Amino acid sequence: MQERKALMVEMRLTGRSYQQIGDTFNITRQRVQQLIKPPKATRLLIWQRANGLCELCGKSVEEIKADIHHKGNTEDYNDILNLQLLCVSCHLRQHPQSLPATVQYISPIECKCLNCGTLMHRAGFGWSGKKRVQRFRCQKCGNVVQRSNY
């Protein structure tokens, strides 16, 4: 199991997405994230170091809902110096490649349509192949986009 976990971390360090790693090992993206995330003690230490506040926007973050962001793809992937506490919104903004090119991310339930500038609200969830996707629909121009890495 440790060998497999080490290989997953190595793949992540080379720029592979959680979905690509999951496809390689025939497991879900979420399971990959569970396997290679920092241990609970490290997560608690990061939360305490930041005094429970998002390190980008200063918003209060509950310990249970805290997102731990890996600042860089370094050899010490889960090293304390490579980790930072972020709220969900700031963490998603750190990974813009997971958003479709036709929207600007605003929050977990809102995006801005880049076709007409209208605020798009989440239309729901669906499935695209094996992936669960989040769908957004523009009420003005009808632009529909889906996002899989949320």
N, C-alpha and C positions, 0 to 999 in steps of 0.2 A: 504493500500500500504506500509506503514512504517513497519508494522508487517512482511509482506512478505520480504521486503528488509533486515530487521534484521535477519530473518531466513536464508536468502541467505548468509549474512556475517558470521553467526554462522557456516553454513555448510562449508564455505571457510576456516574458522579458524580450523576446524577439519580435514582439508586436502583434502576435496573434490575438484575436478577440476571444472572449469567453465562449461565444457561439462556435467559432472554429475549433477551439480546443474540445468542446463538448461533442462536436461532430466526429472528431478524431477518436474519442474514447467511447462514443455511442452513449453519452449521458447528456442531460440537459445543461443549458448555460447556467442555470441557477445552482445546480449541483457542483459545477466547476468552481463557482464563486464560493460556495460553502467550504469546499475542500482546501482552497488556497488562501482564504481570508486569514487575517491575523488572529492569534489565539485570544480568548476572552480577556485574559489578564492584560494583554497588550492593548486591546481595545479600551479597557477601563482606564489604563494609564494615559492614553491619548485623550480620552474624554476629560480626565482630571487635569491634565496639563493645560487644556484649553478652557478650563473652568466651565465646561458645559456650553460653550458658545462657539458658533460656526466661526472658523478662522478667516473666512472671507467677508461675510456680511455682519457678523456679530450677533446673529439671531440665536436665542436660547434653543438648545437641542436636547431632547430627552435622551438619557443614556441608551435606552432600548431602541430608539429610532435614529441614533447617530450613524452617519455614513463615514467610513474611514476611507480616505482617498490616498492612493499611492502617488506621490508627487512626481516620481520619475521611475523609469524602468532600469533600476540599478540591480547589481548583484545581490544587495541586501534588501530584497523586495519587501519583506515585512519588518525591516529595521525601524525603530522608533523615529529616527531622523527623516525617514522617507515617507512617514505617514502624517496625515493631517485630518482634523475633525471638520466635517462640513455638513450643512443641512442638505436635505434632498435636492432642493432647487439649485444650490451652488454646485453640488456634485454633478448633477446632470449637465450644467453649463460647462464643466470641465471636460466633458466627453461629447462635443458637438457632432462627431462623426456618426453618432447613433441616431441623429435626426435627419429626416428627408431634406433635400436641398431646397424644397419649395416652401419651407416654413421656418419661422424664427421661434425658438423655444422661449416661453415666458414662465410657465409653471407646469407641474405634473398634469394639469387639466386644461391648459390653454397654450395655444401657439398663434403666431401672427402669420397670416397667409401672405406670401411674398408676391403672389399674382396680383392681388387687389388691395392688400393692406388691412383687410378685415381681421378682427380677432376670431380665432377658431376655437371652439370648445370640443372637448373629447366627445366623440360620438359613440364610443364603446370599445369593446375588445372583440377580437376575432382570432381566427387561426389562419396562418399561411404556411402550408405544409405542416411541419412539426412544431413551428414556432407560434407562440401566443403573441399577438400584435395589438397595439393600441391604435385606434383609428380616430382621425380628426377630419371634420367636414366644414368647409367654408359655406356659410349660409348665403353669401352674396354671389360668388362666382361658381360654386359647386366643386371647387378643388377638394379632392379627397386624398389624404395621405395616411400612411400607416408607419408606425415606428416599432421595431422589434426589440431593440436593446434598451429597455427602460427599467 
